Amino acid sequence: MTDEELKELVASLAIAQKHTDEQMRHTDEQIALLQESIKETNASLKHVGVDFGNMKKNQGQLKMNKNSISQISDDYDEYTEISQSDLNRAVKRRNFVEKQNVNLALDADIVSWLKCKSGEVDYQAFVNSTLREAMTRTV
């Protein structure tokens, strides 16, 4: 390599280093802005009662559902342990029938009667069973 080629290479490297330094400075400025934005967002969320710092701690106190006695794992790579009690409460589905969503315009008094009759039972399940009962009677 000649002295002239070596000088050109060094000059090119100096220019490349200058561009890299400028990009790093710009990146550092962007990171600083993002960090400030995160601080402001966290402060706003704490103001309305949301504290992300405590969420991880509190997750271990959560349950799989309202009836479960098993804890949610803090390690997202692991499955939660399922107790025998959880398995005993499992619902076994028999003769699973695919559901289809429909929109119906029903008279207000019919809807009121169905809701009243459903009581503690899930309203949609009650309507479905009532229609199934009517369907089997007419066959």
N, C-alpha and C positions, 0 to 999 in steps of 0.2 A: 504494500500500500504506500503510495507516495505521500509526501508531506501535505500536499494540496488536498488530497482525498481525506487524509486524516483530519485536517482542519475543517473540511466540510462536514465530516461525520460528527465531530465535536460540536460544531455549530448547530447541526440538526438535533443532536441530543439535548443541547441547552434549550433550544426552542421547545422541544417536546416536554422537557422538565418544567418549563415555564407554564405551558398549557396544563400540565398535570397539576401543578401547584394551584393554578387558578381554579381548576375544577374541584380540587380538594377544598379550597377555601369556600367556594360556592356550596359544596355539599355540607360542609360544617355549618354554614349559615342556615341552610335548609333544616338541618337536624336541630339546631338551636331553636328555630321557629316552631318546629313540630313539638319539641319538648315543652316549650312555653304554652303552646296550644293545649297539650295534654294536661298540663298543670291547671290551666284555666277551666278545661272541661271537667276535670276531677273536682275542682273547687265548686263548680256549678252543680255537679251531681250531688256532692255532699250537702250543698245548700238545700236541695230538694229531698234529701234523705237517702241517697244511694251512696254506699261506701264500698268500692271495689276491693279495698284492702281487707275487708272482713269477709268478703264473699267466699274466698278459698277456705278460710277457717270454718265458716258456717256450713259449707257443703257437707262436711262429715256428719252434721246433725240432721241432714235431710233424710227422708225416707224414700223408698222406691215408689210407693203410693201411700195413700192415707191409712191403709190397713196393714202395711208391711212393718215387720219388726227389723228388717235388714237395713243396714246403713249404706249410704252411697259411698263408694270408694273415693279417696282423694287422688288416687293414681288413675288417670284416664286410660292407661294402657291395660288395666285389669278389669275383669268383670266383677260386679258385686257378688258377694256370696248370697246364695239363695238358701233360706232355712227350710227345714221340713214343714214348718208352719206355713210358709209361703206356698209350698207345693200342695199342701192339703187344701188351701183355699183356691187353688187354680180351678178355673172354670173349663170344663171339657165341652167342646162344641160337637154336637152331633147333627148330622144332616144339614150341614152349613149350606145356606141358600144365599146366592149373590144378591146384594141389595142394589136397587136402582133409584136414584134421586128423581123425583117428579115434583112439579109445581101444580097444585090443584087450587081452584077457587071454590071454596065451600061456603055454605050459608053460615052466618055468624052463630046461629043457635046450635048448629051441628058441631061446630068447633068447640063451643062452650060446653056442650054436653059431653063430648069426648074428653076434654080436659078435666071436667068434673069427675067423670067415671074412672079416669086413669089413676086418680089419687096419688099414692106413693110410687106407682109403677111408672117407668119411663113412658112419656106421652107417645113418642113415635112407636115404641114397641107395642103399646096398647092398641094404637090405631091399626098396626100391622096384624096383630092377632085377631082383632075384631073383624077386619076384612077377610082374613084367612078363614075364620069360622063361618062367615057368611058365604064365602066361596065354596066351602065343603058341604054346606047345607043345601045349596042349589044344584049340586051335581047329581 
